[in-house]
Amino acid sequence: MAVDRPNFRLSDAERTQALDALAEHVRTGRLDLPEYDERSASVTAAKTRGDLAAVFADLPDPRPEVLGPAGTVERVPTAVPVPSLGRRLAAVAVPAATVLAVVLFFTLGRFGIFVFVLPIVVALLAGSIARQRH
């Protein structure tokens, strides 16, 4: 769970809001009284947003506004790797060679079994091209 600026100090109003949220969790049955006592003591002693986030880490909404809604996580954009030309060629060429080998098997007759070497040769060639460009 991400807390925006976890080192920022809490105000009294934010602590009160956190205590109100904990009380609601007791009313709905998510917390029992001993847990509430423990967590409310932690809220009262909390100095920063990060301290408060630990108290609400396993609880859904309601939460104090300073923590944001439950389930919010900072998304870090990640680059999607683009396959190389050799890999894209292999992805197309090997299945095409396999289909061609099956067609040739049924049309050539007696020596048709040797056409199944074709997909293997194409896979080896595509792999060597991909390694040379990598």
ABEGO torsion letter per residue (X at the ends): XBBBGAABBBBAAAAAAAAAAAAAAAAAGABBAAAAAAAAAAAAABABAAAAAAAAAABBOBBBAAAEBBGBBBBBBBBBBBBBAAAAAAAAAAAAAAAAAAAAAAAAEAAAAAAAAAAAAAAAAAAAAAAAAX
